[in-house]
Amino acid sequence: MGNQLELRHLKYFLAVAEELHFRRAAERLYISQPGLSRQIKQMEEDLGVILFERHNRKVVLTKAGAYLKKELKLTLKSLDQTLEHAKLLNDGKKGDLKLGYVGSAMQEIIPNLLLDFEAEHPNVVFGLKELDNETQIQNLLSFDLDLGFVRLERVPKGLEIKSILKESFCLVLPKDYPINTENFRNLSVLKEEPFILFDPKYSASYYEKVMQIFDDSGFTPIVSHNTIHAGSIYKLVENGFGISIVPKSLVTTDNKKIKFIELNKIKQKTTLSVVWNKNNRNPILKDFLELIK
């Protein structure tokens, strides 16, 4: 292999590999198309490997090109994180940790963990994003997140998962609704009511577990609204658009227009878990996992 291969060549290759079109890749890189073509051809000669099959109207990755694309994306992501970590150290920070979470994890779990961690590890920068389960999984696989807080039963190969909270479900009702904790018997008395539920796209496995609650109660719910935010559910409930079922960790005393009834006699529980990529080399992640364990 020649010794002229540089980082820019790798970025040029990835642009073409992702676009599969030299003109679009050149526009993305702000260089000329002939110049990009020459750089890719030179890269192939230096490596002694054909990366693309060129046809009149399309560009196709060879097996070697597809492999290189997959590995380079991970390698360059790791390099970017290493450089970012070096900048943080230069600025007096110990590092950073990027967290994804479903909304219910932000009520108590994440704030308490961050406070405990900062007590022992000051000068750490945290990045927090509320994301659905599937987006978290994809971002963990691509190393765009270090740690995810999800409601999932299984995760793809390469990821690790650990349960941190198993909890009951709760009914959410308007404050003046005639059913309360004392006279509530079972969910079937609410079969004529419209339900406001978390969107199945937010977490398919969570949605399926909620549907099992209705199955065991002998009816299919009338679903009037789907949403991804607890705040939206509560606003719809208080304004009479329906009732809901949420994890117990989302119970709040701040909204005086709604009330909660814990469904502690049903078999279904919901589990909040942490997920991480076992190949993640962020040193701060290791310390944070020690706290969780």
C-alpha positions in Angstrom: 0.0 0.0 0.0 1.2 3.5 -0.8 2.0 6.0 1.9 0.0 8.9 0.5 -3.4 7.9 2.1 -4.7 10.8 4.3 -7.7 11.4 6.5 -9.3 13.5 3.8 -9.2 10.5 1.5 -11.2 8.5 4.0 -13.8 11.3 4.2 -14.0 11.5 0.5 -14.6 7.8 0.2 -17.4 7.9 2.9 -19.1 10.7 1.1 -19.2 8.8 -2.2 -20.1 5.5 -0.4 -23.1 7.2 1.3 -24.3 9.2 -1.8 -23.4 6.6 -4.4 -23.1 9.5 -6.7 -19.9 11.4 -7.5 -21.6 14.7 -8.3 -23.7 14.8 -5.1 -20.7 13.7 -3.1 -18.5 16.4 -4.6 -21.2 19.1 -3.8 -21.4 17.8 -0.2 -17.6 18.1 0.1 -17.3 21.4 -1.8 -14.8 20.1 -4.3 -15.0 19.5 -8.0 -16.4 16.2 -9.3 -13.3 15.4 -11.5 -11.0 16.1 -8.5 -13.1 13.8 -6.3 -13.0 11.1 -8.9 -9.2 11.4 -9.1 -8.8 11.2 -5.3 -11.0 8.0 -5.1 -9.1 6.4 -8.0 -5.8 7.2 -6.3 -7.1 5.8 -3.0 -8.0 2.5 -4.8 -4.5 2.4 -6.3 -2.8 3.0 -3.0 -4.9 0.3 -1.3 -4.7 -2.1 -4.2 -8.5 -2.6 -3.8 -11.5 -1.8 -6.0 -14.0 0.1 -3.9 -16.6 1.1 -6.4 -18.1 -0.4 -9.6 -18.7 2.5 -12.0 -21.6 2.2 -14.4 -23.0 4.8 -16.8 -25.8 5.9 -14.5 -24.9 4.6 -11.1 -22.1 3.8 -8.7 -22.1 0.5 -6.6 -20.0 -0.4 -3.7 -17.9 -3.6 -4.1 -17.8 -6.1 -1.2 -14.5 -4.5 -0.1 -16.1 -1.0 -0.4 -19.1 -2.0 1.7 -16.9 -3.4 4.4 -14.7 -0.3 4.4 -17.7 2.0 4.6 -19.0 0.2 7.7 -15.7 0.0 9.5 -14.6 3.6 8.6 -17.8 5.1 9.9 -17.1 3.5 13.3 -13.4 4.4 13.3 -14.0 8.0 12.4 -16.7 8.3 14.9 -14.3 7.0 17.6 -11.6 9.4 16.3 -14.0 12.4 16.6 -14.9 11.3 20.2 -11.2 11.0 21.1 -10.5 14.5 19.8 -13.5 15.9 21.5 -12.4 14.3 24.8 -8.9 15.8 24.3 -10.5 19.3 23.9 -12.6 18.8 27.1 -9.4 17.8 29.0 -7.7 20.9 27.7 -10.6 23.0 29.0 -10.4 21.5 32.5 -13.2 19.0 32.0 -12.8 15.3 32.7 -14.9 14.3 29.7 -18.5 14.1 28.5 -21.3 11.6 28.5 -24.2 11.6 26.0 -27.4 10.2 27.4 -30.7 9.3 25.6 -33.8 8.6 27.6 -37.6 8.0 27.5 -39.5 10.7 29.3 -40.4 8.7 32.4 -36.7 8.3 33.2 -36.3 12.0 33.7 -38.7 12.2 36.6 -36.4 10.9 39.3 -34.0 8.2 37.9 -31.7 10.4 35.8 -31.6 13.5 38.0 -30.7 11.3 41.0 -28.0 9.4 39.1 -26.5 12.7 37.8 -26.4 14.2 41.3 -24.7 11.1 42.7 -22.2 10.9 39.9 -21.3 14.6 40.0 -20.6 14.3 43.7 -17.8 11.9 42.9 -16.9 13.0 39.4 -17.1 16.8 39.1 -16.3 18.6 35.8 -18.1 16.1 33.5 -20.3 17.5 30.7 -23.6 15.8 30.2 -25.6 15.8 27.0 -29.2 14.8 27.4 -31.8 14.0 24.6 -35.3 12.6 25.0 -35.6 10.0 22.2 -37.8 7.0 21.5 -36.4 3.5 22.1 -35.5 2.8 18.4 -33.7 6.0 17.9 -31.7 5.4 21.1 -30.7 2.0 19.9 -29.5 3.3 16.5 -27.6 6.1 18.2 -25.9 3.7 20.6 -24.9 1.4 17.7 -23.4 4.4 15.8 -21.7 5.8 19.1 -23.8 9.0 18.9 -25.0 8.1 22.4 -23.0 6.6 25.3 -26.0 5.4 27.4 -29.7 5.0 26.8 -32.6 4.7 29.2 -35.2 2.6 27.5 -38.3 0.4 27.9 -37.3 -2.7 25.9 -37.1 -6.4 26.5 -34.2 -7.1 24.1 -31.5 -5.2 22.3 -29.4 -6.0 19.2 -26.1 -7.9 19.3 -23.3 -5.6 20.4 -25.3 -3.8 23.0 -25.6 -4.5 26.7 -28.8 -4.0 28.8 -29.4 -3.8 32.5 -32.7 -3.4 34.3 -32.8 -0.6 36.9 -36.5 -0.2 37.7 -39.5 -2.5 37.6 -42.7 -0.7 38.4 -46.5 -0.8 38.2 -48.8 0.9 35.7 -51.2 3.7 36.8 -54.5 4.9 35.5 -54.7 8.6 34.8 -58.2 10.2 35.3 -59.7 13.7 35.5 -59.8 14.9 39.1 -63.6 14.8 39.3 -64.0 11.4 37.7 -66.4 9.3 39.8 -64.0 6.3 40.1 -61.2 6.6 42.7 -58.8 4.4 44.6 -61.5 3.3 47.1 -64.2 2.2 44.6 -62.0 1.0 41.7 -62.5 -2.7 41.0 -61.1 -3.5 37.6 -60.3 -2.0 34.2 -63.3 -3.5 32.5 -65.6 -0.8 34.0 -63.8 1.7 31.8 -64.2 -0.2 28.5 -66.5 2.5 27.0 -64.0 5.3 27.7 -61.6 6.7 25.1 -57.9 6.1 26.0 -54.9 8.3 25.3 -51.8 6.2 25.0 -48.1 6.5 24.2 -47.6 6.1 20.4 -46.6 2.5 19.5 -43.7 4.0 17.4 -42.2 5.4 20.6 -41.9 1.9 22.0 -43.5 -1.1 20.3 -42.8 -3.4 23.2 -44.2 -1.0 25.8 -47.3 -0.5 23.7 -47.8 -4.3 23.4 -47.5 -4.7 27.2 -50.3 -2.1 27.7 -52.4 -3.9 25.1 -51.9 -7.1 27.2 -53.5 -5.3 30.1 -56.6 -4.6 28.1 -56.6 -8.2 26.7 -56.6 -9.6 30.3 -59.5 -7.2 31.1 -61.6 -8.6 28.3 -61.9 -5.6 25.9 -60.1 -3.7 23.2 -59.7 -0.1 24.1 -61.0 2.9 22.1 -57.8 4.7 21.4 -58.7 8.4 20.8 -55.2 9.8 20.8 -51.5 8.6 20.6 -48.7 10.9 21.7 -45.1 10.6 22.8 -45.1 13.0 25.8 -46.6 12.5 29.2 -47.4 16.2 29.4 -49.6 15.9 26.3 -51.4 13.0 27.9 -52.1 14.9 31.1 -53.4 17.9 29.2 -55.7 15.8 27.1 -57.0 13.9 30.2 -57.7 17.1 32.2 -59.6 18.5 29.3 -61.9 15.5 29.0 -60.5 13.9 25.9 -60.1 10.5 27.5 -58.2 8.6 30.2 -54.8 6.9 30.1 -52.4 4.4 31.5 -48.8 5.3 32.3 -45.8 3.9 34.3 -45.8 4.8 38.0 -42.7 6.9 37.7 -44.7 9.4 35.7 -47.1 10.0 38.6 -47.1 13.7 39.4 -48.6 15.9 42.2 -48.1 19.1 40.2 -51.2 18.8 38.2 -54.2 19.3 40.4 -56.7 18.6 37.6 -55.9 14.9 37.2 -55.5 11.9 39.6 -53.8 8.5 39.5 -54.9 5.0 40.5 -52.1 2.4 40.7 -52.9 -0.9 39.0 -51.0 -3.0 41.5 -53.2 -6.1 41.2 -52.4 -6.8 37.5 -49.5 -9.0 36.5 -48.1 -6.6 33.9 -45.2 -4.4 35.1 -43.0 -2.1 33.0 -39.2 -2.2 33.2 -36.8 0.7 32.7 -33.4 -0.4 31.6 -30.0 1.2 30.7 -28.4 0.2 27.4 -24.9 0.8 26.2 -22.5 -0.3 23.4 -20.0 -2.8 24.8 -17.4 -1.4 22.4 -17.8 2.1 23.6 -14.4 3.4 24.8 -15.6 6.5 26.5 -13.8 6.4 29.9 -16.6 8.3 31.6 -19.1 5.6 30.6 -17.2 3.0 32.6 -17.4 5.2 35.8 -21.1 5.8 35.3 -21.9 2.1 34.8 -20.1 1.4 38.1 -22.4 3.8 39.8 -25.5 2.0 38.3 -24.2 -1.4 39.2 
